[in-house]
């Protein structure tokens, strides 16, 4: 909590310094020149762009923070420019990445529960899976498979 307060205070101080420097270089003739007054269409465009960038960030963050067999395949092929015969294709850590690490992440998020050697859905997992199924049914997709 203290780190958040210190970071927020530091960001405020940097903004204040930037504000003072900008005003020393060129002071506005009126305060209205520094106030943003976007039209509703401009505000909608800003929100749309912000939402798009945020979505790309969230998806991109997942690519770099979580194990992905697809990313591992791309990294392997990048290390071997001559290519790899499909019959000899071996992805490192696939078994652990697809099971152990994902189960650990889902357990930490309370989406699944470990009971001895078994794994069951947690309360959040039940809610999430039901929401996904409702959406899939609403758009005409079956319970399982891609799409």
Phi and psi in radians as a Rosetta constraint file:
Dihedral C 1 N 2 CA 2 C 2 CIRCULARHARMONIC -1.126 0.35
Dihedral N 2 CA 2 C 2 N 3 CIRCULARHARMONIC -0.603 0.35
Dihedral C 2 N 3 CA 3 C 3 CIRCULARHARMONIC -1.128 0.35
Dihedral N 3 CA 3 C 3 N 4 CIRCULARHARMONIC -0.704 0.35
Dihedral C 3 N 4 CA 4 C 4 CIRCULARHARMONIC -1.118 0.35
Dihedral N 4 CA 4 C 4 N 5 CIRCULARHARMONIC -0.783 0.35
Dihedral C 4 N 5 CA 5 C 5 CIRCULARHARMONIC -1.112 0.35
Dihedral N 5 CA 5 C 5 N 6 CIRCULARHARMONIC -0.773 0.35
Dihedral C 5 N 6 CA 6 C 6 CIRCULARHARMONIC -1.114 0.35
Dihedral N 6 CA 6 C 6 N 7 CIRCULARHARMONIC -0.751 0.35
Dihedral C 6 N 7 CA 7 C 7 CIRCULARHARMONIC -1.112 0.35
Dihedral N 7 CA 7 C 7 N 8 CIRCULARHARMONIC -0.737 0.35
Dihedral C 7 N 8 CA 8 C 8 CIRCULARHARMONIC -1.117 0.35
Dihedral N 8 CA 8 C 8 N 9 CIRCULARHARMONIC -0.738 0.35
Dihedral C 8 N 9 CA 9 C 9 CIRCULARHARMONIC -1.126 0.35
Dihedral N 9 CA 9 C 9 N 10 CIRCULARHARMONIC -0.746 0.35
Dihedral C 9 N 10 CA 10 C 10 CIRCULARHARMONIC -1.072 0.35
Dihedral N 10 CA 10 C 10 N 11 CIRCULARHARMONIC -0.734 0.35
Dihedral C 10 N 11 CA 11 C 11 CIRCULARHARMONIC -1.118 0.35
Dihedral N 11 CA 11 C 11 N 12 CIRCULARHARMONIC -0.696 0.35
Dihedral C 11 N 12 CA 12 C 12 CIRCULARHARMONIC -1.092 0.35
Dihedral N 12 CA 12 C 12 N 13 CIRCULARHARMONIC -0.764 0.35
Dihedral C 12 N 13 CA 13 C 13 CIRCULARHARMONIC -1.111 0.35
Dihedral N 13 CA 13 C 13 N 14 CIRCULARHARMONIC -0.722 0.35
Dihedral C 13 N 14 CA 14 C 14 CIRCULARHARMONIC -1.095 0.35
Dihedral N 14 CA 14 C 14 N 15 CIRCULARHARMONIC -0.706 0.35
Dihedral C 14 N 15 CA 15 C 15 CIRCULARHARMONIC -1.133 0.35
Dihedral N 15 CA 15 C 15 N 16 CIRCULARHARMONIC -0.697 0.35
Dihedral C 15 N 16 CA 16 C 16 CIRCULARHARMONIC -1.122 0.35
Dihedral N 16 CA 16 C 16 N 17 CIRCULARHARMONIC -0.769 0.35
Dihedral C 16 N 17 CA 17 C 17 CIRCULARHARMONIC -1.081 0.35
Dihedral N 17 CA 17 C 17 N 18 CIRCULARHARMONIC -0.788 0.35
Dihedral C 17 N 18 CA 18 C 18 CIRCULARHARMONIC -1.054 0.35
Dihedral N 18 CA 18 C 18 N 19 CIRCULARHARMONIC -0.715 0.35
Dihedral C 18 N 19 CA 19 C 19 CIRCULARHARMONIC -1.076 0.35
Dihedral N 19 CA 19 C 19 N 20 CIRCULARHARMONIC -0.821 0.35
Dihedral C 19 N 20 CA 20 C 20 CIRCULARHARMONIC -1.121 0.35
Dihedral N 20 CA 20 C 20 N 21 CIRCULARHARMONIC -0.773 0.35
Dihedral C 20 N 21 CA 21 C 21 CIRCULARHARMONIC -1.080 0.35
Dihedral N 21 CA 21 C 21 N 22 CIRCULARHARMONIC -0.795 0.35
Dihedral C 21 N 22 CA 22 C 22 CIRCULARHARMONIC -1.060 0.35
Dihedral N 22 CA 22 C 22 N 23 CIRCULARHARMONIC -0.721 0.35
Dihedral C 22 N 23 CA 23 C 23 CIRCULARHARMONIC -1.257 0.35
Dihedral N 23 CA 23 C 23 N 24 CIRCULARHARMONIC -0.499 0.35
Dihedral C 23 N 24 CA 24 C 24 CIRCULARHARMONIC -1.241 0.35
Dihedral N 24 CA 24 C 24 N 25 CIRCULARHARMONIC -0.626 0.35
Dihedral C 24 N 25 CA 25 C 25 CIRCULARHARMONIC -1.259 0.35
Dihedral N 25 CA 25 C 25 N 26 CIRCULARHARMONIC -0.840 0.35
Dihedral C 25 N 26 CA 26 C 26 CIRCULARHARMONIC -2.638 0.35
Dihedral N 26 CA 26 C 26 N 27 CIRCULARHARMONIC 1.803 0.35
Dihedral C 26 N 27 CA 27 C 27 CIRCULARHARMONIC -1.381 0.35
Dihedral N 27 CA 27 C 27 N 28 CIRCULARHARMONIC 2.338 0.35
Dihedral C 27 N 28 CA 28 C 28 CIRCULARHARMONIC -1.195 0.35
Dihedral N 28 CA 28 C 28 N 29 CIRCULARHARMONIC 2.623 0.35
Dihedral C 28 N 29 CA 29 C 29 CIRCULARHARMONIC -1.273 0.35
Dihedral N 29 CA 29 C 29 N 30 CIRCULARHARMONIC -0.558 0.35
Dihedral C 29 N 30 CA 30 C 30 CIRCULARHARMONIC -2.457 0.35
Dihedral N 30 CA 30 C 30 N 31 CIRCULARHARMONIC 2.692 0.35
Dihedral C 30 N 31 CA 31 C 31 CIRCULARHARMONIC -1.191 0.35
Dihedral N 31 CA 31 C 31 N 32 CIRCULARHARMONIC -0.456 0.35
Dihedral C 31 N 32 CA 32 C 32 CIRCULARHARMONIC -1.083 0.35
Dihedral N 32 CA 32 C 32 N 33 CIRCULARHARMONIC -0.472 0.35
Dihedral C 32 N 33 CA 33 C 33 CIRCULARHARMONIC -1.142 0.35
Dihedral N 33 CA 33 C 33 N 34 CIRCULARHARMONIC -0.384 0.35
Dihedral C 33 N 34 CA 34 C 34 CIRCULARHARMONIC -1.727 0.35
Dihedral N 34 CA 34 C 34 N 35 CIRCULARHARMONIC -0.111 0.35
Dihedral C 34 N 35 CA 35 C 35 CIRCULARHARMONIC -1.646 0.35
Dihedral N 35 CA 35 C 35 N 36 CIRCULARHARMONIC 2.341 0.35
Dihedral C 35 N 36 CA 36 C 36 CIRCULARHARMONIC -1.495 0.35
Dihedral N 36 CA 36 C 36 N 37 CIRCULARHARMONIC 2.262 0.35
Dihedral C 36 N 37 CA 37 C 37 CIRCULARHARMONIC -2.274 0.35
Dihedral N 37 CA 37 C 37 N 38 CIRCULARHARMONIC 1.243 0.35
Dihedral C 37 N 38 CA 38 C 38 CIRCULARHARMONIC -1.266 0.35
Dihedral N 38 CA 38 C 38 N 39 CIRCULARHARMONIC 2.675 0.35
Dihedral C 38 N 39 CA 39 C 39 CIRCULARHARMONIC -1.286 0.35
Dihedral N 39 CA 39 C 39 N 40 CIRCULARHARMONIC 2.874 0.35
Dihedral C 39 N 40 CA 40 C 40 CIRCULARHARMONIC -0.994 0.35
Dihedral N 40 CA 40 C 40 N 41 CIRCULARHARMONIC -0.604 0.35
Dihedral C 40 N 41 CA 41 C 41 CIRCULARHARMONIC -1.185 0.35
Dihedral N 41 CA 41 C 41 N 42 CIRCULARHARMONIC -0.719 0.35
Dihedral C 41 N 42 CA 42 C 42 CIRCULARHARMONIC -1.104 0.35
Dihedral N 42 CA 42 C 42 N 43 CIRCULARHARMONIC -0.759 0.35
Dihedral C 42 N 43 CA 43 C 43 CIRCULARHARMONIC -1.099 0.35
Dihedral N 43 CA 43 C 43 N 44 CIRCULARHARMONIC -0.715 0.35
Dihedral C 43 N 44 CA 44 C 44 CIRCULARHARMONIC -1.115 0.35
Dihedral N 44 CA 44 C 44 N 45 CIRCULARHARMONIC -0.704 0.35
Dihedral C 44 N 45 CA 45 C 45 CIRCULARHARMONIC -1.128 0.35
Dihedral N 45 CA 45 C 45 N 46 CIRCULARHARMONIC -0.723 0.35
Dihedral C 45 N 46 CA 46 C 46 CIRCULARHARMONIC -1.097 0.35
Dihedral N 46 CA 46 C 46 N 47 CIRCULARHARMONIC -0.788 0.35
Dihedral C 46 N 47 CA 47 C 47 CIRCULARHARMONIC -1.131 0.35
Dihedral N 47 CA 47 C 47 N 48 CIRCULARHARMONIC -0.670 0.35
Dihedral C 47 N 48 CA 48 C 48 CIRCULARHARMONIC -1.121 0.35
Dihedral N 48 CA 48 C 48 N 49 CIRCULARHARMONIC -0.788 0.35
Dihedral C 48 N 49 CA 49 C 49 CIRCULARHARMONIC -1.128 0.35
Dihedral N 49 CA 49 C 49 N 50 CIRCULARHARMONIC -0.766 0.35
Dihedral C 49 N 50 CA 50 C 50 CIRCULARHARMONIC -1.050 0.35
Dihedral N 50 CA 50 C 50 N 51 CIRCULARHARMONIC -0.778 0.35
Dihedral C 50 N 51 CA 51 C 51 CIRCULARHARMONIC -1.087 0.35
Dihedral N 51 CA 51 C 51 N 52 CIRCULARHARMONIC -0.718 0.35
Dihedral C 51 N 52 CA 52 C 52 CIRCULARHARMONIC -1.132 0.35
Dihedral N 52 CA 52 C 52 N 53 CIRCULARHARMONIC -0.809 0.35
Dihedral C 52 N 53 CA 53 C 53 CIRCULARHARMONIC -1.120 0.35
Dihedral N 53 CA 53 C 53 N 54 CIRCULARHARMONIC -0.704 0.35
Dihedral C 53 N 54 CA 54 C 54 CIRCULARHARMONIC -1.112 0.35
Dihedral N 54 CA 54 C 54 N 55 CIRCULARHARMONIC -0.712 0.35
Dihedral C 54 N 55 CA 55 C 55 CIRCULARHARMONIC -1.113 0.35
Dihedral N 55 CA 55 C 55 N 56 CIRCULARHARMONIC -0.786 0.35
Dihedral C 55 N 56 CA 56 C 56 CIRCULARHARMONIC -1.077 0.35
Dihedral N 56 CA 56 C 56 N 57 CIRCULARHARMONIC -0.686 0.35
Dihedral C 56 N 57 CA 57 C 57 CIRCULARHARMONIC -1.098 0.35
Dihedral N 57 CA 57 C 57 N 58 CIRCULARHARMONIC -0.804 0.35
Dihedral C 57 N 58 CA 58 C 58 CIRCULARHARMONIC -1.073 0.35
Dihedral N 58 CA 58 C 58 N 59 CIRCULARHARMONIC -0.785 0.35
Dihedral C 58 N 59 CA 59 C 59 CIRCULARHARMONIC -1.153 0.35
Dihedral N 59 CA 59 C 59 N 60 CIRCULARHARMONIC -0.772 0.35
Dihedral C 59 N 60 CA 60 C 60 CIRCULARHARMONIC -1.121 0.35
Dihedral N 60 CA 60 C 60 N 61 CIRCULARHARMONIC -0.650 0.35
Dihedral C 60 N 61 CA 61 C 61 CIRCULARHARMONIC -1.077 0.35
Dihedral N 61 CA 61 C 61 N 62 CIRCULARHARMONIC -0.691 0.35
Dihedral C 61 N 62 CA 62 C 62 CIRCULARHARMONIC -1.065 0.35
Dihedral N 62 CA 62 C 62 N 63 CIRCULARHARMONIC -0.677 0.35
Dihedral C 62 N 63 CA 63 C 63 CIRCULARHARMONIC -1.102 0.35
Dihedral N 63 CA 63 C 63 N 64 CIRCULARHARMONIC -0.610 0.35
Dihedral C 63 N 64 CA 64 C 64 CIRCULARHARMONIC -1.664 0.35
Dihedral N 64 CA 64 C 64 N 65 CIRCULARHARMONIC -0.294 0.35
Dihedral C 64 N 65 CA 65 C 65 CIRCULARHARMONIC -1.787 0.35
Dihedral N 65 CA 65 C 65 N 66 CIRCULARHARMONIC -0.408 0.35
Dihedral C 65 N 66 CA 66 C 66 CIRCULARHARMONIC -1.962 0.35
Dihedral N 66 CA 66 C 66 N 67 CIRCULARHARMONIC 2.750 0.35
Dihedral C 66 N 67 CA 67 C 67 CIRCULARHARMONIC -1.268 0.35
Dihedral N 67 CA 67 C 67 N 68 CIRCULARHARMONIC 2.353 0.35
Dihedral C 67 N 68 CA 68 C 68 CIRCULARHARMONIC -2.404 0.35
Dihedral N 68 CA 68 C 68 N 69 CIRCULARHARMONIC 2.114 0.35
Dihedral C 68 N 69 CA 69 C 69 CIRCULARHARMONIC -1.011 0.35
Dihedral N 69 CA 69 C 69 N 70 CIRCULARHARMONIC -0.621 0.35
Dihedral C 69 N 70 CA 70 C 70 CIRCULARHARMONIC -1.132 0.35
Dihedral N 70 CA 70 C 70 N 71 CIRCULARHARMONIC -0.758 0.35
Dihedral C 70 N 71 CA 71 C 71 CIRCULARHARMONIC -1.165 0.35
Dihedral N 71 CA 71 C 71 N 72 CIRCULARHARMONIC -0.680 0.35
Dihedral C 71 N 72 CA 72 C 72 CIRCULARHARMONIC -1.068 0.35
Dihedral N 72 CA 72 C 72 N 73 CIRCULARHARMONIC -0.694 0.35
Dihedral C 72 N 73 CA 73 C 73 CIRCULARHARMONIC -1.098 0.35
Dihedral N 73 CA 73 C 73 N 74 CIRCULARHARMONIC -0.775 0.35
Dihedral C 73 N 74 CA 74 C 74 CIRCULARHARMONIC -1.093 0.35
Dihedral N 74 CA 74 C 74 N 75 CIRCULARHARMONIC -0.721 0.35
Dihedral C 74 N 75 CA 75 C 75 CIRCULARHARMONIC -1.136 0.35
Dihedral N 75 CA 75 C 75 N 76 CIRCULARHARMONIC -0.707 0.35
Dihedral C 75 N 76 CA 76 C 76 CIRCULARHARMONIC -1.093 0.35
Dihedral N 76 CA 76 C 76 N 77 CIRCULARHARMONIC -0.784 0.35
Dihedral C 76 N 77 CA 77 C 77 CIRCULARHARMONIC -1.186 0.35
Dihedral N 77 CA 77 C 77 N 78 CIRCULARHARMONIC -0.524 0.35
Dihedral C 77 N 78 CA 78 C 78 CIRCULARHARMONIC -1.177 0.35
Dihedral N 78 CA 78 C 78 N 79 CIRCULARHARMONIC -0.630 0.35
Dihedral C 78 N 79 CA 79 C 79 CIRCULARHARMONIC -1.304 0.35
Dihedral N 79 CA 79 C 79 N 80 CIRCULARHARMONIC -0.320 0.35
Dihedral C 79 N 80 CA 80 C 80 CIRCULARHARMONIC -2.177 0.35
Dihedral N 80 CA 80 C 80 N 81 CIRCULARHARMONIC 1.417 0.35
Dihedral C 80 N 81 CA 81 C 81 CIRCULARHARMONIC -1.038 0.35
Dihedral N 81 CA 81 C 81 N 82 CIRCULARHARMONIC -0.438 0.35
Dihedral C 81 N 82 CA 82 C 82 CIRCULARHARMONIC -1.315 0.35
Dihedral N 82 CA 82 C 82 N 83 CIRCULARHARMONIC -0.161 0.35
Dihedral C 82 N 83 CA 83 C 83 CIRCULARHARMONIC 1.653 0.35
Dihedral N 83 CA 83 C 83 N 84 CIRCULARHARMONIC 2.919 0.35
Dihedral C 83 N 84 CA 84 C 84 CIRCULARHARMONIC -2.278 0.35
Dihedral N 84 CA 84 C 84 N 85 CIRCULARHARMONIC 2.222 0.35
Dihedral C 84 N 85 CA 85 C 85 CIRCULARHARMONIC -1.053 0.35
Dihedral N 85 CA 85 C 85 N 86 CIRCULARHARMONIC 2.405 0.35
Dihedral C 85 N 86 CA 86 C 86 CIRCULARHARMONIC -1.008 0.35
Dihedral N 86 CA 86 C 86 N 87 CIRCULARHARMONIC -0.664 0.35
Dihedral C 86 N 87 CA 87 C 87 CIRCULARHARMONIC -1.098 0.35
Dihedral N 87 CA 87 C 87 N 88 CIRCULARHARMONIC -0.468 0.35
Dihedral C 87 N 88 CA 88 C 88 CIRCULARHARMONIC -1.746 0.35
Dihedral N 88 CA 88 C 88 N 89 CIRCULARHARMONIC 0.081 0.35
Dihedral C 88 N 89 CA 89 C 89 CIRCULARHARMONIC -1.203 0.35
Dihedral N 89 CA 89 C 89 N 90 CIRCULARHARMONIC 2.073 0.35
Dihedral C 89 N 90 CA 90 C 90 CIRCULARHARMONIC -2.268 0.35
Dihedral N 90 CA 90 C 90 N 91 CIRCULARHARMONIC 2.042 0.35
Dihedral C 90 N 91 CA 91 C 91 CIRCULARHARMONIC -1.641 0.35
Dihedral N 91 CA 91 C 91 N 92 CIRCULARHARMONIC 2.202 0.35
Dihedral C 91 N 92 CA 92 C 92 CIRCULARHARMONIC -1.210 0.35
Dihedral N 92 CA 92 C 92 N 93 CIRCULARHARMONIC 2.522 0.35
Dihedral C 92 N 93 CA 93 C 93 CIRCULARHARMONIC 1.147 0.35
Dihedral N 93 CA 93 C 93 N 94 CIRCULARHARMONIC 0.254 0.35
Dihedral C 93 N 94 CA 94 C 94 CIRCULARHARMONIC -1.105 0.35
Dihedral N 94 CA 94 C 94 N 95 CIRCULARHARMONIC -0.806 0.35
Dihedral C 94 N 95 CA 95 C 95 CIRCULARHARMONIC -1.058 0.35
Dihedral N 95 CA 95 C 95 N 96 CIRCULARHARMONIC -0.824 0.35
Dihedral C 95 N 96 CA 96 C 96 CIRCULARHARMONIC -1.173 0.35
Dihedral N 96 CA 96 C 96 N 97 CIRCULARHARMONIC -0.651 0.35
Dihedral C 96 N 97 CA 97 C 97 CIRCULARHARMONIC -1.210 0.35
Dihedral N 97 CA 97 C 97 N 98 CIRCULARHARMONIC -0.555 0.35
Dihedral C 97 N 98 CA 98 C 98 CIRCULARHARMONIC -1.507 0.35
Dihedral N 98 CA 98 C 98 N 99 CIRCULARHARMONIC -0.326 0.35
Dihedral C 98 N 99 CA 99 C 99 CIRCULARHARMONIC -2.097 0.35
Dihedral N 99 CA 99 C 99 N 100 CIRCULARHARMONIC -1.297 0.35
Dihedral C 99 N 100 CA 100 C 100 CIRCULARHARMONIC -0.995 0.35
Dihedral N 100 CA 100 C 100 N 101 CIRCULARHARMONIC -0.924 0.35
Dihedral C 100 N 101 CA 101 C 101 CIRCULARHARMONIC -1.128 0.35
Dihedral N 101 CA 101 C 101 N 102 CIRCULARHARMONIC -0.719 0.35
Dihedral C 101 N 102 CA 102 C 102 CIRCULARHARMONIC -1.179 0.35
Dihedral N 102 CA 102 C 102 N 103 CIRCULARHARMONIC -0.691 0.35
Dihedral C 102 N 103 CA 103 C 103 CIRCULARHARMONIC -1.120 0.35
Dihedral N 103 CA 103 C 103 N 104 CIRCULARHARMONIC -0.705 0.35
Dihedral C 103 N 104 CA 104 C 104 CIRCULARHARMONIC -1.042 0.35
Dihedral N 104 CA 104 C 104 N 105 CIRCULARHARMONIC -0.783 0.35
Dihedral C 104 N 105 CA 105 C 105 CIRCULARHARMONIC -1.128 0.35
Dihedral N 105 CA 105 C 105 N 106 CIRCULARHARMONIC -0.760 0.35
Dihedral C 105 N 106 CA 106 C 106 CIRCULARHARMONIC -1.172 0.35
Dihedral N 106 CA 106 C 106 N 107 CIRCULARHARMONIC -0.612 0.35
Dihedral C 106 N 107 CA 107 C 107 CIRCULARHARMONIC -1.168 0.35
Dihedral N 107 CA 107 C 107 N 108 CIRCULARHARMONIC -0.760 0.35
Dihedral C 107 N 108 CA 108 C 108 CIRCULARHARMONIC -1.091 0.35
Dihedral N 108 CA 108 C 108 N 109 CIRCULARHARMONIC -0.574 0.35
Dihedral C 108 N 109 CA 109 C 109 CIRCULARHARMONIC -1.481 0.35
Dihedral N 109 CA 109 C 109 N 110 CIRCULARHARMONIC 0.030 0.35
Dihedral C 109 N 110 CA 110 C 110 CIRCULARHARMONIC 1.089 0.35
Dihedral N 110 CA 110 C 110 N 111 CIRCULARHARMONIC 0.499 0.35
Dihedral C 110 N 111 CA 111 C 111 CIRCULARHARMONIC -1.536 0.35
Dihedral N 111 CA 111 C 111 N 112 CIRCULARHARMONIC -0.484 0.35
Dihedral C 111 N 112 CA 112 C 112 CIRCULARHARMONIC -2.271 0.35
Dihedral N 112 CA 112 C 112 N 113 CIRCULARHARMONIC 2.835 0.35
Dihedral C 112 N 113 CA 113 C 113 CIRCULARHARMONIC -2.203 0.35
Dihedral N 113 CA 113 C 113 N 114 CIRCULARHARMONIC 2.397 0.35
Dihedral C 113 N 114 CA 114 C 114 CIRCULARHARMONIC -1.626 0.35
Dihedral N 114 CA 114 C 114 N 115 CIRCULARHARMONIC 2.225 0.35
Dihedral C 114 N 115 CA 115 C 115 CIRCULARHARMONIC -2.243 0.35
Dihedral N 115 CA 115 C 115 N 116 CIRCULARHARMONIC 1.706 0.35
Dihedral C 115 N 116 CA 116 C 116 CIRCULARHARMONIC 1.127 0.35
Dihedral N 116 CA 116 C 116 N 117 CIRCULARHARMONIC -2.270 0.35
Dihedral C 116 N 117 CA 117 C 117 CIRCULARHARMONIC -1.480 0.35
Dihedral N 117 CA 117 C 117 N 118 CIRCULARHARMONIC 0.012 0.35
Dihedral C 117 N 118 CA 118 C 118 CIRCULARHARMONIC -1.845 0.35
Dihedral N 118 CA 118 C 118 N 119 CIRCULARHARMONIC 2.803 0.35
Dihedral C 118 N 119 CA 119 C 119 CIRCULARHARMONIC -2.189 0.35
Dihedral N 119 CA 119 C 119 N 120 CIRCULARHARMONIC 2.303 0.35
Dihedral C 119 N 120 CA 120 C 120 CIRCULARHARMONIC -2.223 0.35
Dihedral N 120 CA 120 C 120 N 121 CIRCULARHARMONIC 2.849 0.35
Dihedral C 120 N 121 CA 121 C 121 CIRCULARHARMONIC -1.200 0.35
Dihedral N 121 CA 121 C 121 N 122 CIRCULARHARMONIC 2.398 0.35
Dihedral C 121 N 122 CA 122 C 122 CIRCULARHARMONIC -1.491 0.35
Dihedral N 122 CA 122 C 122 N 123 CIRCULARHARMONIC 3.085 0.35
Dihedral C 122 N 123 CA 123 C 123 CIRCULARHARMONIC -1.029 0.35
Dihedral N 123 CA 123 C 123 N 124 CIRCULARHARMONIC -0.773 0.35
Dihedral C 123 N 124 CA 124 C 124 CIRCULARHARMONIC -1.137 0.35
Dihedral N 124 CA 124 C 124 N 125 CIRCULARHARMONIC -0.625 0.35
Dihedral C 124 N 125 CA 125 C 125 CIRCULARHARMONIC -1.144 0.35
Dihedral N 125 CA 125 C 125 N 126 CIRCULARHARMONIC -0.683 0.35
Dihedral C 125 N 126 CA 126 C 126 CIRCULARHARMONIC -1.089 0.35
Dihedral N 126 CA 126 C 126 N 127 CIRCULARHARMONIC -0.828 0.35
Dihedral C 126 N 127 CA 127 C 127 CIRCULARHARMONIC -1.064 0.35
Dihedral N 127 CA 127 C 127 N 128 CIRCULARHARMONIC -0.824 0.35
Dihedral C 127 N 128 CA 128 C 128 CIRCULARHARMONIC -1.121 0.35
Dihedral N 128 CA 128 C 128 N 129 CIRCULARHARMONIC -0.776 0.35
Dihedral C 128 N 129 CA 129 C 129 CIRCULARHARMONIC -1.146 0.35
Dihedral N 129 CA 129 C 129 N 130 CIRCULARHARMONIC -0.629 0.35
Dihedral C 129 N 130 CA 130 C 130 CIRCULARHARMONIC -1.164 0.35
Dihedral N 130 CA 130 C 130 N 131 CIRCULARHARMONIC -0.701 0.35
Dihedral C 130 N 131 CA 131 C 131 CIRCULARHARMONIC -1.123 0.35
Dihedral N 131 CA 131 C 131 N 132 CIRCULARHARMONIC -0.713 0.35
Dihedral C 131 N 132 CA 132 C 132 CIRCULARHARMONIC -1.109 0.35
Dihedral N 132 CA 132 C 132 N 133 CIRCULARHARMONIC -0.759 0.35
Dihedral C 132 N 133 CA 133 C 133 CIRCULARHARMONIC -1.159 0.35
Dihedral N 133 CA 133 C 133 N 134 CIRCULARHARMONIC -0.694 0.35
Dihedral C 133 N 134 CA 134 C 134 CIRCULARHARMONIC -1.044 0.35
Dihedral N 134 CA 134 C 134 N 135 CIRCULARHARMONIC -0.779 0.35
Dihedral C 134 N 135 CA 135 C 135 CIRCULARHARMONIC -1.129 0.35
Dihedral N 135 CA 135 C 135 N 136 CIRCULARHARMONIC -0.813 0.35
Dihedral C 135 N 136 CA 136 C 136 CIRCULARHARMONIC -1.031 0.35
Dihedral N 136 CA 136 C 136 N 137 CIRCULARHARMONIC -0.754 0.35
Dihedral C 136 N 137 CA 137 C 137 CIRCULARHARMONIC -1.160 0.35
Dihedral N 137 CA 137 C 137 N 138 CIRCULARHARMONIC -0.644 0.35
Dihedral C 137 N 138 CA 138 C 138 CIRCULARHARMONIC -1.116 0.35
Dihedral N 138 CA 138 C 138 N 139 CIRCULARHARMONIC -0.580 0.35
Dihedral C 138 N 139 CA 139 C 139 CIRCULARHARMONIC -1.716 0.35
Dihedral N 139 CA 139 C 139 N 140 CIRCULARHARMONIC 0.128 0.35
Dihedral C 139 N 140 CA 140 C 140 CIRCULARHARMONIC 1.502 0.35
Dihedral N 140 CA 140 C 140 N 141 CIRCULARHARMONIC 0.387 0.35
Dihedral C 140 N 141 CA 141 C 141 CIRCULARHARMONIC -1.744 0.35
Dihedral N 141 CA 141 C 141 N 142 CIRCULARHARMONIC 2.637 0.35
Dihedral C 141 N 142 CA 142 C 142 CIRCULARHARMONIC -1.262 0.35
Dihedral N 142 CA 142 C 142 N 143 CIRCULARHARMONIC 3.005 0.35
Dihedral C 142 N 143 CA 143 C 143 CIRCULARHARMONIC -1.064 0.35
Dihedral N 143 CA 143 C 143 N 144 CIRCULARHARMONIC -0.635 0.35
Dihedral C 143 N 144 CA 144 C 144 CIRCULARHARMONIC -2.112 0.35
Dihedral N 144 CA 144 C 144 N 145 CIRCULARHARMONIC 2.968 0.35
Dihedral C 144 N 145 CA 145 C 145 CIRCULARHARMONIC 1.687 0.35
Dihedral N 145 CA 145 C 145 N 146 CIRCULARHARMONIC 3.078 0.35
Dihedral C 145 N 146 CA 146 C 146 CIRCULARHARMONIC -1.463 0.35
Dihedral N 146 CA 146 C 146 N 147 CIRCULARHARMONIC -2.949 0.35
